[in-house]
Amino acid sequence: MKLFSARLIKHNVHFTRPILSRVFYFSSSTTITVPEISVDYLIIGGGVVGLSIAERLSRRKGKSVLLVEKNSRLGEETSSRNSEVIHAGIYYPNDSLKTRLCIRGKNLLYSLLSSVSSIPFSRVGKWIVAQDNEAEISYLQNLHKKSKEIQVETYFLPQTKINLIEPYINAKEVLVSPTTGILDSHSLMNYFECKLKDQGGDIALKHKVGNIIKSPQGKGYLIQIENDKSSLFTIYSKNVINSAGLFSDKIANYLLPPAHHYKLYYVKGHYFGYRGVVKTNHLIYPVPPKNLVNVGTHLTLDLSGRIRFGPDVLYQDDPDDYSLNDDRIDSFADAVKTYIPSIKKENLYPDYTGIRPKLQGPGEPFRDFIIKEEIDHGLEGFVNLIGIESPGLTSSLSIAEMVDEILLDK
C-alpha cells in the first residue's frame, strides 16, 4: 500500500483477498500473483475528460474509483495545450457524437461555470469570417442553416458593423456564434480533482499502465502498473475506462483482437503570440478546411485579453515531441493576414505547441469520437474513448454523462 497515498485505506480502495489461486501471465511474460488493490472503476488518464469521468463515477455510493495518470501532474498533455475554447458545436455532422456531445457539454459547462466562482470564464463569442470568396461565403450560409437545424444560435453581422466593432478585422461576411466562450482549463481540472477526492475517489500520479488482461475468474480486469520507481504491481478492477488521450489506442489494443486494433495519428499544432498592437473583442476564426482536420488557424484570447494564433496542422510520429518550429512562422503570417492584414510577421513569436490524438490520417475525411463499451469483443465493462480531441474540453461533462450511462448498474 505504500505505492499509493493513505487515502486508499481511508476510502473504498482496498487490498483484495486472494481472488486468484494461481500465478497468471501477461503477454509480456511478466508473472504476477495476487492483485494488491481492488476497485470498482479504474480510469486511465488524468486529462480533463478522465477527471470528469472519475468525478462523475465517484458520486456512486459504495463504489470505489481510482484514476491513474502516468505523468507527475494532471492534465499535462492535450488538456493543457489547447485554445481553451468553449465551442458552440456547429462544425461537425449533425448526427455525430462530436456535435451532440459538444452542444450538451457546452450547456452543462456553462451551468457549472455559473454556479461556482473558482473557474474563470468569459462568453466572448466567436466570429467566423469569409473573404470575398464565393465558396467561403456559401460555407457561412450553409453553416448558419445547419446551426438552425441543431438549434444553436448564430447570426450574420451587417457589413456596416464589422469594422465598427472590430476595426482590425478584414471580412466580407461574418457569422457570429454568441455562445462560444473561453475558460481556464486548469481551474476546471482542479475543480474535478477536488470533487473527486471529496466524494471518496483517489488519484495515483506517476503510475503507468503496462498491460491489461481479462481476469481468469471471468469478470473484471487485471491491470499491470509501473510506478516512478519502476516497481510493478497489479490492480483488479471490475470496470476499466480508457481515457488515455494520445495513448488510448495502445491501451485499447492490449485487450482487443489484432483485427480490431485502433490507430491514432499525432497532430501537432503550433501557437504563436503577438507583440504588436492588435485588439479584438471576439475570437476570430477563418472558414475551416473541408475535412475538418482542424477549424483553421484562428485568433483566440486568453482571460487576460492576450492574443494568440493557432493551431496549425503538422502530422508527426512522436506523441511526446512538443518542440516549437520557428519555420512555421511564414505560413502562420500568411494565414492570419487573410483576416488581419495589418499583422507583421516580425511581431509573431512561438508560444507553445499541443498534440491532438486524431483518428483521421493525412487527407482522410472526418472521423467522429469513439466512445464505446467493447461488448462485441466480450469485454464487458471495458470502455474505450478514442480520438478525443476538440471539442473534448467542451464535451468533458457530457462525455462523463455518457460513460455513466454506459456503465449503469455496473
Secondary structure in CASP SS format (residue, H / E / C, confidence):
PFRMAT SS
TARGET T0000
AUTHOR 0000-0000-0000
METHOD secondary structure of the structure
MODEL  1
M C 1.00
K C 1.00
L C 1.00
F C 1.00
S C 1.00
A C 1.00
R H 1.00
L H 1.00
I H 1.00
K H 1.00
H C 1.00
N C 1.00
V C 1.00
H E 1.00
F C 1.00
T C 1.00
R C 1.00
P C 1.00
I C 1.00
L C 1.00
S C 1.00
R C 1.00
V C 1.00
F E 1.00
Y E 1.00
F C 1.00
S C 1.00
S C 1.00
S C 1.00
T C 1.00
T E 1.00
I E 1.00
T C 1.00
V C 1.00
P C 1.00
E C 1.00
I E 1.00
S E 1.00
V E 1.00
D E 1.00
Y E 1.00
L E 1.00
I E 1.00
I E 1.00
G C 1.00
G C 1.00
G C 1.00
V H 1.00
V H 1.00
G H 1.00
L H 1.00
S H 1.00
I H 1.00
A H 1.00
E H 1.00
R H 1.00
L H 1.00
S C 1.00
R C 1.00
R C 1.00
K C 1.00
G C 1.00
K C 1.00
S C 1.00
V E 1.00
L E 1.00
L E 1.00
V E 1.00
E E 1.00
K C 1.00
N C 1.00
S C 1.00
R C 1.00
L C 1.00
G C 1.00
E C 1.00
E C 1.00
T H 1.00
S H 1.00
S H 1.00
R C 1.00
N C 1.00
S C 1.00
E C 1.00
V E 1.00
I E 1.00
H C 1.00
A C 1.00
G C 1.00
I C 1.00
Y C 1.00
Y C 1.00
P C 1.00
N C 1.00
D C 1.00
S C 1.00
L H 1.00
K H 1.00
T H 1.00
R H 1.00
L H 1.00
C H 1.00
I H 1.00
R H 1.00
G H 1.00
K H 1.00
N H 1.00
L H 1.00
L H 1.00
Y H 1.00
S H 1.00
L H 1.00
L H 1.00
S H 1.00
S H 1.00
V C 1.00
S C 1.00
S C 1.00
I C 1.00
P C 1.00
F E 1.00
S E 1.00
R C 1.00
V C 1.00
G C 1.00
K E 1.00
W E 1.00
I E 1.00
V E 1.00
A E 1.00
Q C 1.00
D C 1.00
N C 1.00
E H 1.00
A H 1.00
E H 1.00
I H 1.00
S H 1.00
Y H 1.00
L H 1.00
Q H 1.00
N H 1.00
L H 1.00
H H 1.00
K H 1.00
K H 1.00
S H 1.00
K H 1.00
E H 1.00
I C 1.00
Q C 1.00
V C 1.00
E C 1.00
T C 1.00
Y E 1.00
F E 1.00
L C 1.00
P C 1.00
Q H 1.00
T H 1.00
K H 1.00
I H 1.00
N H 1.00
L H 1.00
I H 1.00
E C 1.00
P C 1.00
Y C 1.00
I C 1.00
N C 1.00
A C 1.00
K C 1.00
E E 1.00
V E 1.00
L E 1.00
V E 1.00
S E 1.00
P C 1.00
T C 1.00
T C 1.00
G E 1.00
I E 1.00
L E 1.00
D C 1.00
S H 1.00
H H 1.00
S H 1.00
L H 1.00
M H 1.00
N H 1.00
Y H 1.00
F H 1.00
E H 1.00
C H 1.00
K H 1.00
L H 1.00
K H 1.00
D H 1.00
Q C 1.00
G C 1.00
G C 1.00
D E 1.00
I E 1.00
A E 1.00
L E 1.00
K C 1.00
H E 1.00
K E 1.00
V E 1.00
G E 1.00
N E 1.00
I E 1.00
I E 1.00
K E 1.00
S C 1.00
P C 1.00
Q C 1.00
G C 1.00
K C 1.00
G C 1.00
Y E 1.00
L E 1.00
I E 1.00
Q E 1.00
I E 1.00
E E 1.00
N E 1.00
D C 1.00
K C 1.00
S C 1.00
S C 1.00
L E 1.00
F E 1.00
T E 1.00
I E 1.00
Y E 1.00
S E 1.00
K E 1.00
N E 1.00
V E 1.00
I E 1.00
N E 1.00
S C 1.00
A C 1.00
G H 1.00
L H 1.00
F H 1.00
S H 1.00
D H 1.00
K H 1.00
I H 1.00
A H 1.00
N H 1.00
Y C 1.00
L C 1.00
L C 1.00
P C 1.00
P H 1.00
A H 1.00
H H 1.00
H C 1.00
Y C 1.00
K C 1.00
L C 1.00
Y E 1.00
Y E 1.00
V E 1.00
K E 1.00
G E 1.00
H E 1.00
Y E 1.00
F E 1.00
G E 1.00
Y E 1.00
R C 1.00
G C 1.00
V C 1.00
V C 1.00
K C 1.00
T C 1.00
N C 1.00
H C 1.00
L E 1.00
I E 1.00
Y E 1.00
P E 1.00
V C 1.00
P C 1.00
P C 1.00
K C 1.00
N C 1.00
L C 1.00
V C 1.00
N C 1.00
V C 1.00
G C 1.00
T C 1.00
H E 1.00
L E 1.00
T E 1.00
L E 1.00
D C 1.00
L C 1.00
S C 1.00
G C 1.00
R C 1.00
I E 1.00
R E 1.00
F E 1.00
G E 1.00
P C 1.00
D C 1.00
V C 1.00
L E 1.00
Y E 1.00
Q E 1.00
D C 1.00
D C 1.00
P C 1.00
D C 1.00
D C 1.00
Y C 1.00
S C 1.00
L C 1.00
N C 1.00
D H 1.00
D H 1.00
R H 1.00
I H 1.00
D H 1.00
S H 1.00
F H 1.00
A H 1.00
D H 1.00
A H 1.00
V H 1.00
K H 1.00
T C 1.00
Y C 1.00
I C 1.00
P C 1.00
S C 1.00
I C 1.00
K C 1.00
K H 1.00
E H 1.00
N H 1.00
L E 1.00
Y E 1.00
P E 1.00
D E 1.00
Y E 1.00
T E 1.00
G E 1.00
I E 1.00
R E 1.00
P E 1.00
K E 1.00
L C 1.00
Q C 1.00
G C 1.00
P C 1.00
G C 1.00
E C 1.00
P C 1.00
F C 1.00
R C 1.00
D C 1.00
F C 1.00
I E 1.00
I E 1.00
K E 1.00
E E 1.00
E C 1.00
I H 1.00
D H 1.00
H H 1.00
G C 1.00
L C 1.00
E C 1.00
G C 1.00
F E 1.00
V E 1.00
N E 1.00
L E 1.00
I E 1.00
G C 1.00
I C 1.00
E C 1.00
S C 1.00
P C 1.00
G C 1.00
L C 1.00
T C 1.00
S C 1.00
S H 1.00
L H 1.00
S H 1.00
I H 1.00
A H 1.00
E H 1.00
M H 1.00
V H 1.00
D H 1.00
E H 1.00
I H 1.00
L C 1.00
L C 1.00
D C 1.00
K C 1.00
END
